[in-house]
Amino acid sequence: MTIKKRIVIWYTIWMSFLVIVTLVILLSGSGMLVRREAIADLEEAVNDAAEDIWIRNGRVITDDVSFFDDGAYISIWDKSGMLEGRFPEDAPSAEFQNGVIQNPQGESGAWYYLDIEIGNGIFVRGVARSYDVGLFVSSMQILIFILLPVLVLLAALGGYYIVRRSFKPAEKVIRTAEEIADSDDLSKRIALGDGSDEIHQMATAFDNMLERIEAAFEKEKQFTSDASHELRTPIAVILAESEYAGGHIDDCKKMEEAFSVISKQAAKMSNLVSELLMLARSDKGTLHLHPESFDLGELGEMVVSTLEEKASCKNILLSVKAAPGVVVTADQGMIARVMINFVSNAITYGRDGGWVILRIAERNGFAVIEAEDNGIGIDKTHIERIWDRFYQVDPSRSDNSSGAGLGLSIAKEIIIAHGGHVSVESIIGQGSTFRAELPMG
Ligand code: ADP
């Protein structure tokens, strides 16, 4: 059963129940009130009459008595019958009972009787009709049995209409979800438009979620296609070289050349696969860090010494400027990897005959690693995407031995895993500064 039907049925049943209970209480309450009122009037009339009747010398004197007072008929009786007064013709006869309210039923309806003995077997009898209550109750019954079902029906229909209208956007949410499931098209949106009710809020949240899922899905697709693309080239080279070597089995020199190419490409593939593995681990949150305390400046010196040869090939002056005693607790191998990436990039994209400085400093409670060059720089349009996986401003300029555009994204993941953050400043044609900041202590 749909929520719409459940809501309407629920409140219709409750509403009917409440109205019936209220009416029953009202009816019995007001019926009782009317009855009490009638009896009180009758008692007053009979008591007034009894006070005004005198028995003198065996004669009943009724000079001041009113025989019809406020709906009550007053009559005076002794054993032989009615002596005086008014007694309705259609009222039934009843035994005399002193001070007792009787409720005899006549052919024309119900009555109230009250008798008061004033002495010598003489009674004052008050008689009043009780038809008012019956009329009230029966008219209310008509209301309950005819009007109530109509009102409940109207309320149910009105309620169903409002609930249906309110739930209409929910149907759009369901339809969109079904369409996405059927077509695998994550670009679809519910787009309910303006509105502040819960369903609009839900639709907006759903659209935002779709936006993020689509972006993540696209990123994933792009990543897979980039990875396959990067792996395809070395595989093709390996295949071609293997074939070439196979055709020159007698020529040692050519064979050696072919194997050297194969080995280089295999190393490239191995490097790429290990980088992919590292990113996958980072995504899964299973990147295992082995933290230890070490001096960043000393690590910087080591990194620079391993890259000296690469720098000298381009006549780049490579130097370290390290503040003393910048000690961090981190995974040394991984931090070295970040430094190597920064400095190696600075050399690759540096100017021939230029300079590269690796700076280690402490700033605002953070250990700062900075690699500055006076190389080609990065255009503003690329700077946002520079940390993305496989992103290269100009793939043809990348270092042939490493570059697949994963270095910076891995560096970023490493620094984030250590609780730090990365940033870059660059001016095209003037140079760049890549920075990683690590929390200290
Ligand atoms: P790769 O160097 O393998 O291409 P990276 O992720 O290390 O991959 O770098 C991504 C891209 O960022 C590079 O292709 C290059 O375009 C740009 N880049 C990185 N460092 C610098 C730098 N110091 N100067 C100019 N461009 C840089």
Residues whose N, C-alpha, C, O or C-beta is under 5 A from the ligand:
A	BS01	ADP	N345 A346 Y349 G377 I378 I386 Y391 Q392 V393 D394 S398 S402 G403 A404 G405 L406 G407 L408 S409 S432
